[in-house]
Amino acid sequence: MAVPVHRPQHGLLPNLIDWAESFPPLLWLQPTPGIQGIRIEDRIEDGKYVVRAELPGIDPDEDATITVDGRLLTISAERAEETTESGRSEFRYGSFSRTITLPANAKDSEITATYNRGILTVTAPLDEAATEQRKIQVQNEKES
């Protein structure tokens, strides 16, 4: 069974984000000028941390980079504009990047990645021993 790592967003926030992203990028609204975010899904499934990143229209061999620094997994990609035709385009071009904190028990030396139909899937096996949940007893120190 897959366990989502983050709660899904509800209410108006996702719609507002989609609406804001439809406008040309504004430097003061971007965390890093010229870099756009990558939409992801992440979950823990069958002892693995799985991240799926939406990266349509790229060549993963030439346009995508995945790095790990400690517990930080960074996915970067670039998509160059291919057309010079005048007309409307709602496609996103430029540099894209997203940094995700890996679970503490992720085996960073065993991370793998695949790309299929515009979706990049990064899989990090988890150390089974560190995933066990335990209860912490709270000791009540009463005032004397």
Contact map, one row per residue, 1 for C-alpha under 8 A:
111000000000000000000000000000000000000000001100000000000000000000000000000000000000000000000000000000000000000000000000000000000000000000000000
111100000000000000000000000000000000000000111100000000000000000000000000000000000000000000000000000000000000000000000000000000000000000000000000
111110000000000000000000000000000000000000111000000000000000000000000000000000000000000000000000000000000000000000000000000000000000000000000000
011111100000000000000000000000000000000001110000000000000000000000000000000000000000000000000000000000000000000000000000000000000000000000000000
001111100000000000000000000000000000000001110000000000000000000000000000000000000000000000000000000000000000000000000000000000000000000000000000
000111110000000000000000000000000000000001100000000000000000000000000000000000000000000000000000000000000000000000000000000000000000000000000000
000111111000000000000000000000000000000000000000000000000000000000000000000000000000000000000000000000000000000000000000000000000000000000000000
000001111100000000000000000000000000000000000000000000000000000000000000000000000000000000000000000000000000000000000000000000000000000000000000
000000111110110000000000000000000000000000000000000000000000000000000000000000000000000000000000000000000000000000000000000000000000000000000000
000000011111110000000000000000000000000000000000000000000000000000000000000000000000000000000000000000000000000000000000000000000000000000000000
000000001111110000000000000000000000000000000000000000000000000000000000000000000000000000000000000000000000000000000000000000000000000000000000
000000000111111100000000000000000000000000000000000000000000000000000000000000000000000000000000000000000000000000000000000000000000000000000000
000000001111111110000000000000000000000000000000000000000000000000000000000000000000000000000000000000000000000000000000000000000000000000000000
000000001111111111000000000000000000000000000000000000000000000000000000000000000000000000000000000000000000000000000000000000000000000000000000
000000000001111111100000000000000000000000000000000000000000000000000000000000000000000000000000000000000000000000000000000000000000000000000000
000000000001111111110000000000000000000000000000000000000000000000000000000000000000000000000000000000000000000000000000000000000000000000000000
000000000000111111111000000000000000000000000000000000000000000000000000000000000000000000000000000000000000000000000000000000000000000000000000
000000000000011111111100000000000000000000000000000000000000000000000000000000000000000000000000000000000000000000000000000000000000000000000000
000000000000001111111110000000000000000000000000000000000000000000000000000000000000000000000000000000000000000000000000000000000000000000000000
000000000000000111111110000000000000000000000000000000000000000000000000000000000000000000000000000000000000000000000000000000000000000000000000
000000000000000011111111100000000000000000000000000000000000000000000000000000000000000000000000000000000000000000000000000000000000000000000000
000000000000000001111111000000000000000000000000000000000000000000000000000000000000000001000000000000000000000000000000000000000000000000000000
000000000000000000111111100000000000000000000000000000000000000000000000000000000000000000000000000000000000000000000000000000000000000000000000
000000000000000000001111110000000000000000000000000000000000000000000000000000000000000000000000000000000000000000000000000000000000000000000000
000000000000000000001011111011000100000000000000000000000000000000000000000000000000000000000000000000000000000000000000000000000000000000000000
000000000000000000000001111111000000000000000000000000000000000000000000000000000000000000000000000000000000000000000000000000000000000000000000
000000000000000000000000111111011100000000000000000000000000000000000000000000000000000000000000000000000000000000000000000000000000000000000000
000000000000000000000000011111101000000000000000000000000000000000000000000000000000000000000000000000000000000000000000000000000000000000000000
000000000000000000000000111111100000000000000000000000000000000000000000000000000000000000000000000000000000000000000000000000000000000000000000
000000000000000000000000111111111111000000000000000000000000000000000000000000000000000000000000000000000000000000000000000000000000000000000000
000000000000000000000000000111111010000000000000000000000000000000000000000000000000000000000000000000000000000000000000000000000000000000000000
000000000000000000000000001001111111000000000000000000000000000000000000000000000000000000000000000000000000000000000000000000000000000000000000
000000000000000000000000001101111110000000000000000000000000000000000000000000000000000000000000000000000000000000000000000000000000000000000000
000000000000000000000000101001011111000000000000000000000000000000000000000000000000000000000110000000000000000000000000000000000000000000000000
000000000000000000000000000001111111100000000000000000000000000000000000000000000000000000000111100000000000000000000000000000000000000000000000
000000000000000000000000000001010111110000000000000000000000000000000000000000000000000000000111100000000000000000000000000000000000000000000000
000000000000000000000000000000000011111000000000000000000000000000000000000000000000000000000001110000000000000000000000000000000000000000000000
000000000000000000000000000000000001111100000000000011100000000000000000000000000000000000000001110000000000000000000000000000000000000000000000
000000000000000000000000000000000000111110000000000011000000000000000000000000000000000000000000000000000000000000000000000000000000000000000000
000000000000000000000000000000000000011111000000001111000000000000000000000000000000000000000000000000000000000000000000000000000000000000000000
000000000000000000000000000000000000001111100000001110000000000000000000000000000000000000000000000000000000000000000000000000000000000000000000
000111000000000000000000000000000000000111110000111100000000000000000000000000000000000000000000000000000000000000000000000000000000000000000000
011111000000000000000000000000000000000011111000111000000000000000000000000000000000000000000000000000000000000000000000000000000000000000000000
011110000000000000000000000000000000000001111111110000000000000000000000000000000000000000000000000000000000000000000000000000000000000000000000
111000000000000000000000000000000000000000111111110000000000000000000000000000000000000000000000000000000000000000000000000000000000000000000000
110000000000000000000000000000000000000000011111000000000000000000000000000000000000000000000000000000000000000000000000000000000000000000000000
000000000000000000000000000000000000000000011111100000000000000000000000000000000000000000000000000000000000000000000000000011110000000000000000
000000000000000000000000000000000000000000011111110000000000000000000000000000000000000000000000000000000100000000000000001111000000000000000000
000000000000000000000000000000000000000001111011111000000000000000000000000000000000000000000000000001100100000000000000001111000000000000000000
000000000000000000000000000000000000000001111001111100000000000000000000000000000000000000000000000000000000000000000000111100000000000000000000
000000000000000000000000000000000000000111100000111110000000000000000000000000000000000000000000000000000000000000000000111000000000000000000000
000000000000000000000000000000000000000111000000011111000000000000000000000000000000000000000000000000000000000000000011110000000000000000000000
000000000000000000000000000000000000011110000000001111100000000000000000000000000000000000000000000000000000000000000011100000000000000000000000
000000000000000000000000000000000000011100000000000111110000000000000000000000000000000000000000000000000000000000000111000000000000000000000000
000000000000000000000000000000000000010000000000000011111100000000000000000010000000000000000000000000000000000000000111000000000000000000000000
000000000000000000000000000000000000000000000000000001111100000000000000000000000000000000000000000000000000000000001110000000000000000000000000
000000000000000000000000000000000000000000000000000000111110000000000000000000100000000000000000000000000000000000000100000000000000000000000000
000000000000000000000000000000000000000000000000000000111111001100000000000011100000000000000000000000000000000000000100000000000000000000000000
000000000000000000000000000000000000000000000000000000001111111100000000000000000000000000000000000000000000000000000000000000000000000000000000
000000000000000000000000000000000000000000000000000000000111111110000000000000000000000000000000000000000000000000100000000000000000000000000000
000000000000000000000000000000000000000000000000000000000011111100000000000000000000000000000000000000000000000000000000000000000000000000000000
000000000000000000000000000000000000000000000000000000000011111100000000000000000000000000000000000000000000000000000000000000000000000000000000
000000000000000000000000000000000000000000000000000000000111111110000000000011100000000000000000000000000000000000000000000000000000000000000000
000000000000000000000000000000000000000000000000000000000111111111000000001111000000000000000000000000000000000000000000000000000000000000000000
000000000000000000000000000000000000000000000000000000000001001111100000001110000000000000000000000000000000000000000000000000000000000000000000
000000000000000000000000000000000000000000000000000000000000000111110000111100000000000000000000000000000000000000000000000000000000000000000000
000000000000000000000000000000000000000000000000000000000000000011111000111000000000000000000000000000000000000000000000000000000000000000000000
000000000000000000000000000000000000000000000000000000000000000001111111110000000000000000000000000000000001000000000000000000000000000000000000
000000000000000000000000000000000000000000000000000000000000000000111111100000000000000000000000000000000000000000000000000000000000000000000000
000000000000000000000000000000000000000000000000000000000000000000011111000000000000000000000000000000000000000000000000000000000000000000000000
000000000000000000000000000000000000000000000000000000000000000000011111100000000000000000000000000011110001000000000000000000000000000000000000
000000000000000000000000000000000000000000000000000000000000000000011111110000000000000000000000001111000000000000000000000000000000000000000000
000000000000000000000000000000000000000000000000000000000000000001111011111000000000000000000000001111000000000000000000000000000000000000000000
000000000000000000000000000000000000000000000000000000000000000001110001111100000000000000000000111100000000000000000000000000000000000000000000
000000000000000000000000000000000000000000000000000000000000000111100000111110000000000000000000111000000000000000000000000000000000000000000000
000000000000000000000000000000000000000000000000000000000000000111000000011111000000000000000011110000000000000000000000000000000000000000000000
000000000000000000000000000000000000000000000000000000100100001110000000001111100000000000000011100000000000000000000000000000000000000000000000
000000000000000000000000000000000000000000000000000000000100001100000000000111110000000000001111000000000000000000000000000000000000000000000000
000000000000000000000000000000000000000000000000000000001100001000000000000011111000000000011110000000000000000000000000000000000000000000000000
000000000000000000000000000000000000000000000000000000000000000000000000000001111100000000001100000000000000000000000000000000000000000000000000
000000000000000000000000000000000000000000000000000000000000000000000000000000111110000000001100000000000000000000000000000000000000000000000000
000000000000000000000000000000000000000000000000000000000000000000000000000000011111000000000000000000000000000000000000000000000000000000000000
000000000000000000000000000000000000000000000000000000000000000000000000000000001111100000000000000000000000000000000000000000000000000000000000
000000000000000000000000000000000000000000000000000000000000000000000000000000000111110000000000000000000000000000000000000000000000000000000000
000000000000000000000000000000000000000000000000000000000000000000000000000000000011111000000000000000000000000000000000000000000000000000000000
000000000000000000000000000000000000000000000000000000000000000000000000000000000001111100000000000000000000000000000000000000000000000000000000
000000000000000000000000000000000000000000000000000000000000000000000000000000000000111110000000000000000000000000000000000000000000000000000000
000000000000000000000000000000000000000000000000000000000000000000000000000000000000011111000000000000000000000000000000000000000000000000000000
000000000000000000000000000000000000000000000000000000000000000000000000000000000000001111100000000000000000000000000000000000000000000000000000
000000000000000000000100000000000000000000000000000000000000000000000000000000000000000111110000000000000000000000000000000000000000000000000000
000000000000000000000000000000000000000000000000000000000000000000000000000000000000000011111000000000000000000000000000000000000000000000000000
000000000000000000000000000000000000000000000000000000000000000000000000000000100000000001111100000000000000000000000000000000000000000000000000
000000000000000000000000000000000000000000000000000000000000000000000000000001111000000000111110000000000000000000000000000000000000000000000000
000000000000000000000000000000000111000000000000000000000000000000000000000001111000000000011111000000000000000000000000000000000000000000000000
000000000000000000000000000000000111000000000000000000000000000000000000000111100000000000001111100000000000000000000000000000000000000000000000
000000000000000000000000000000000011110000000000000000000000000000000000000111000000000000000111110000000000000000000000000000000000000000000000
000000000000000000000000000000000011110000000000000000000000000000000000011110000000000000000011111000000000000000000000000000000000000000000000
000000000000000000000000000000000000110000000000000000000000000000000000011100000000000000000001111100000000000000000000000000000000000000000000
000000000000000000000000000000000000000000000000000000000000000000000001111000000000000000000000111110000000000000000000000000000000000000000000
000000000000000000000000000000000000000000000000000000000000000000000001110000000000000000000000011111000000000000000000000000000000000000000000
000000000000000000000000000000000000000000000000000000000000000000000011100000000000000000000000001111100000000000000000000000000000000000000000
000000000000000000000000000000000000000000000000100000000000000000000011100000000000000000000000000111110100000000000000000000000000000000000000
000000000000000000000000000000000000000000000000100000000000000000000010000000000000000000000000000011111100000000000000000000000000000000000000
000000000000000000000000000000000000000000000000000000000000000000000010000000000000000000000000000001111100000000000000000000000000000000000000
000000000000000000000000000000000000000000000000000000000000000000000000000000000000000000000000000000111110000000000000000001110110000000000000
000000000000000000000000000000000000000000000001100000000000000000000000000000000000000000000000000001111111000000000000000111100000000000000000
000000000000000000000000000000000000000000000000000000000000000000000000000000000000000000000000000000001111111000000000000111100000000000000000
000000000000000000000000000000000000000000000000000000000000000000010010000000000000000000000000000000000111111000000000000110000000000000000000
000000000000000000000000000000000000000000000000000000000000000000000000000000000000000000000000000000000011111000000000000000000000000000000000
000000000000000000000000000000000000000000000000000000000000000000000000000000000000000000000000000000000011111100000000000110000000000000000000
000000000000000000000000000000000000000000000000000000000000000000000000000000000000000000000000000000000011111110000000011110000000000000000000
000000000000000000000000000000000000000000000000000000000000000000000000000000000000000000000000000000000000011111000000011100000000000000000000
000000000000000000000000000000000000000000000000000000000000000000000000000000000000000000000000000000000000001111100001111000000000000000000000
000000000000000000000000000000000000000000000000000000000000000000000000000000000000000000000000000000000000000111110001110000000000000000000000
000000000000000000000000000000000000000000000000000000000001000000000000000000000000000000000000000000000000000011111111100000000000000000000000
000000000000000000000000000000000000000000000000000000000000000000000000000000000000000000000000000000000000000001111111000000000000000000000000
000000000000000000000000000000000000000000000000000000010000000000000000000000000000000000000000000000000000000000111110000000000000000000000000
000000000000000000000000000000000000000000000000000001111100000000000000000000000000000000000000000000000000000000111111000000000000000000000000
000000000000000000000000000000000000000000000000000111110000000000000000000000000000000000000000000000000000000000111111100000000000000000000000
000000000000000000000000000000000000000000000000000111100000000000000000000000000000000000000000000000000000000011110111110000000000000000000000
000000000000000000000000000000000000000000000000011110000000000000000000000000000000000000000000000000000000000011100011111000000000000000000000
000000000000000000000000000000000000000000000000011100000000000000000000000000000000000000000000000000000000001111000001111100000000000000000000
000000000000000000000000000000000000000000000001111000000000000000000000000000000000000000000000000000000000001110000000111110000000000000000000
000000000000000000000000000000000000000000000001110000000000000000000000000000000000000000000000000000000111011100000000011111000000000000000000
000000000000000000000000000000000000000000000011100000000000000000000000000000000000000000000000000000000111011000000000001111100000000000000000
000000000000000000000000000000000000000000000011100000000000000000000000000000000000000000000000000000001110000000000000000111110010000000000000
000000000000000000000000000000000000000000000010000000000000000000000000000000000000000000000000000000001110000000000000000011111110000000000000
000000000000000000000000000000000000000000000010000000000000000000000000000000000000000000000000000000001000000000000000000001111111000000000000
000000000000000000000000000000000000000000000000000000000000000000000000000000000000000000000000000000000000000000000000000000111111000000000000
000000000000000000000000000000000000000000000000000000000000000000000000000000000000000000000000000000001000000000000000000000111111000000000000
000000000000000000000000000000000000000000000000000000000000000000000000000000000000000000000000000000001000000000000000000001111111100000000000
000000000000000000000000000000000000000000000000000000000000000000000000000000000000000000000000000000000000000000000000000000011111110000000000
000000000000000000000000000000000000000000000000000000000000000000000000000000000000000000000000000000000000000000000000000000000011111000000000
000000000000000000000000000000000000000000000000000000000000000000000000000000000000000000000000000000000000000000000000000000000001111100000000
000000000000000000000000000000000000000000000000000000000000000000000000000000000000000000000000000000000000000000000000000000000000111110000000
000000000000000000000000000000000000000000000000000000000000000000000000000000000000000000000000000000000000000000000000000000000000011111000000
000000000000000000000000000000000000000000000000000000000000000000000000000000000000000000000000000000000000000000000000000000000000001111100000
000000000000000000000000000000000000000000000000000000000000000000000000000000000000000000000000000000000000000000000000000000000000000111110000
000000000000000000000000000000000000000000000000000000000000000000000000000000000000000000000000000000000000000000000000000000000000000011111000
000000000000000000000000000000000000000000000000000000000000000000000000000000000000000000000000000000000000000000000000000000000000000001111100
000000000000000000000000000000000000000000000000000000000000000000000000000000000000000000000000000000000000000000000000000000000000000000111110
000000000000000000000000000000000000000000000000000000000000000000000000000000000000000000000000000000000000000000000000000000000000000000011111
000000000000000000000000000000000000000000000000000000000000000000000000000000000000000000000000000000000000000000000000000000000000000000001111
000000000000000000000000000000000000000000000000000000000000000000000000000000000000000000000000000000000000000000000000000000000000000000000111
